[in-house]
Amino acid sequence: MELRPKPTPTEEELANIPGTEPSARIDAWWWLVVLVVGVAVLLLVAKPDPFWNILLFVRDGLVVTVFVTITAFIFTLILGMFGGLGRLSGNRIVYGISSLYVELLRGIPLLVQLIWWYFAFPVVVQQTGRSLNIPALANYQANAIFIAVVGLVVCYGAYMSEIYRAGIQSVPKGQVEAARSLGLSYAQTMRYVVFPQAFRVILPPVGNEFIALLKDSSLVSVVAVADLTRRGREFMATHFNPIEVWTMVALLYLVMTLFSARMVSWMEKKTRFEK
């Protein structure tokens, strides 16, 4: 009796076996996250002075960095959605305002915008309050964290608007026409037909924007926000050990960005669909 070798299973057959589908496989890049965390832990254990002291000193700045990043990102998503819809609007005024906002804000460096919001914007508010004889505005004092969030949202909202616009335009017009012919309103069409499909398209660039926002949040240290970078600079100014301080700060940022990148990749796999 002739024995024939078993045929090699195809990708489709492997995907039907529990635990072997692509979504269940461990992303190999998680090992890089583990490696970076391991290096940080090794430094903390091998040389608690100064690395452990640095971590204790900057931990409140780490919380501020995470808070500013997440808060700014949430409002950036909202502003970007309105900006993207405005860029697709048939109303010339709405389209013009949205396009002007995107083109102007993308042409000014984020650091310059943050400095303007912190130093120039309060002066504008105070002068307006004096002109209108409104004491609350005339005595306005800027809150550093609030101003930092506003600056990040206004800047990144311009970039997010273009991501939304590209995602919405990637949905075939025939689906929009079919939804409208079925009696769905414009809002219902966008909510139930366009946005769910556009979400899969914009998820990778939106994830990249979050990571970029996390890194650029270090710029808020120049406007009196006690974030991770500023706290690191304060510790270095006191103890004069730049190598240890900025190595620990860099590792903390690297852990956050690598972890965020892996979470975005995981979300992409969960929302992926076969064409």
N, C-alpha and C positions, 0 to 999 in steps of 0.2 A: 504494500500500500504506500503510495507516494505521499509524503508529507509536504504540504505547501506552506510557505511562511505566511503569517498573518499580515494582512495589508496594514500599512501605517495609517493610523487614524488621522482624519483631516482636522482642520481648525474648527469646523462646525461641530464635529463629533466630540472633540475635546471640550468645547464650550458647554456641552450638555452634561459633562461630568461635574458634580458638585465640588467646588473648591478650585477648579481649574479655569473657570471663566476669567477673562481679563480683569474684571472689576475686583476679583478676589485675590489676585496676585499682589504680593507686596512690592511696592515701588522701590527699586534698588537705591534710589537717591535718598531714601530715609537713612541709609547707612552713613551718608555724609552728615546728616543732622546728628546722628549718634556720635560720630567722630568728633564733631565740633563741641558738642556737649561734654564728651569725654575729656577733651583737651582742657576745657574750662574747669571741670571738676578736678582734674589732675593738678592744675595750677593752684586751685584753692586748697587742696590737701597738702601738696608738696611745699608750698610757700604761703601759708595763711597770712603772714605779714610780708608784703602788703596786700596781696590779692583779696583776701577775705575782708580786710578793712576797706578796700576800695568798693567791694560789692555792697557792704553795709552802708557806705556813705552815699552811693549812687542809687540805691534801691528806690528812694522816693522819686528821683528823676526818671527812673525806669517806668514807674507807674504813670507819671505825667506824660511821658512819651507815648505809652500805649493809649492813654485816655485821649490825648490830642489827635492821634492818628485815627482811632476808631470814630471819634466824634466828627472829625473833618471828613472822613470817607463817607459816612452816612449822608451828610448834607451835600457832599459832592455828587453822590448818586442822584439825589433829588434835583439839584441844580442842573446836572448834566442831562437829565431826562427832559426838563423843560427847554434847555438850550438845543438839544437834538431835535425835539418836535418843532421848535421855532425855526430851525434851519430847513425843515421840510414843509413849513407852512406856506400856503398859497397867498396869505396876506402879506403884502409887500412891507408893511410897517413892522409886523412881527418878524418877518424874515430879515429885514434890514437891521433891526436892533440885535437879534441873535447873532447875525453874521459879524456885526461890528464888535460885539462883545468877544466873540471867539478870536477874531483877528487881532484885536488890540491886546487882550490879556496874554495870548500866546507869544506876543512879541516883546514882553517885558520880563526880565529875570525874576524868579520867585523871591530872591533875597531883596531885590529893590522893592517889590510889592509889599513884603513884610515890613520893611523899614518905613515905607510910606504910610501903611495902615497904623503903625505904632506911633510915629512921630508927627505926621502931617494930618491924618484924619482927625485926631482930637482937637487940633488947632482949628480946623474947618468947623467942627461942631461948636466949639467955644465961640468963635466969631459969629456964627449963625445965631447962637443964643443971645449974644450981646446985641446983635442987630434987631432981633425980634423981642428983646427984653424978656427972655425966658431964663430964669436963674438956674434951672436944672441943667439946661444945655450949656449955659455960660460957665458953669463950674464942673463940667464933665471931665472925669479922669479915666483914662483908658485902663481896662483890665487886661493884663498881659496875655493870659491864656485865651480869653475871648477874642482878642485882636488876632492872635496867632491862628486860631481856628478859622476866623473870617478870612484872613489872608490866604490860607491854604485852600479853603473852599472856593473862593473866587478864582484863584489861579487854576486849580485842577478841574474846576467845573468847565472851563473852556475846552480842555483836552477831552474830558468825559463827554461833552456835547458831540464832538466829532465821532467818538466811539459809538454812541447811541445812534447817530445819524447813519453811520455805515451799517450797523446791525439792522436797523429798520429797513434800509434800502436793500438788504440782502434777501428779504422775504419777497418771493415772486408777487408781482402785482395781480396776477390772476387769482391768488388766494384772497386778496383784499376785495377784489371785485366780486368774487363768489360769496364772501361773507356779507357784503353790502346787498347783494341780490337776494340773499336769504332773509333780509329784513333787519340785520344787525346795524346799530348806529355806529358812528365813527368811533366813539369811546369804547363800545363793546367789541368792535373789530380789533382795535388796538390791544384791548385787555385779553381777549380770548384767542385771537388768531396771530397777531403780529408779535406782541411782546414775548409769548412763550417760545416762539421760534428764534426771535432775535436774541433772546437770552443765551441760547447755546452758542451763538456766534460771537457775542461780545464778552463771554465769560473769560477767555484767556487774556484779552487786552485789559479788561477791568481788573483782573487779578494782578497783572503787571503794574497797573496804575496804583493799586494798593501798596505793592512792595516799594514802588518809587516814592509814594507818599510817606511811607514809613521811614525811608532813608532821608528824604528831604525834610522830615520833621526836625532833624538836627539843626536846621537853619533857624528855628524859632528861638534858639539860645541867644541870638543877637538882639532879641527884643524882650529881654528880661524874663524869659520863661525858664524856670529851673528844671529843664528836661535832663535826659541822660547825658548829653554832650556838655551842657553847662555845669552840671554837678561834677563831671569828670575834670573839667577845666579848673574848677574850684579846688578839688583835691590835689591836682598837680601843682597849683600855685602855692599850696600850703606845704606839700611834702617834697616837691621838686624831683619827682620820679616819673618822667613822661613815658618811658618805655612800658612800665607796668600798668600805668593808668590807661593809656590808649590801647594797649593790648587787651585789657579786660573790657573796655568799652566797645572795641571792635568785635570781640567775641560775642558780647551780648546782642549787638545789632545783627551779627551774622546768624545767631541762633534764631532770632525773631524773623529775619527775612527768609531763611531756609525753611523754617517751619511753615511760614505763610505760603511759600511756593509749593510745598508738598500738599497743603490743604487745598490750594487752587487746583492742583493736578488731580487730587481725589474728587473734587467737585466736577471737574471736566469728565472724568470717567463715569460718574453717577448720572450725568445728564447727557451722555453720548448716546446717539441712536444710529442704527444702521440705515444707510440710504438704499 
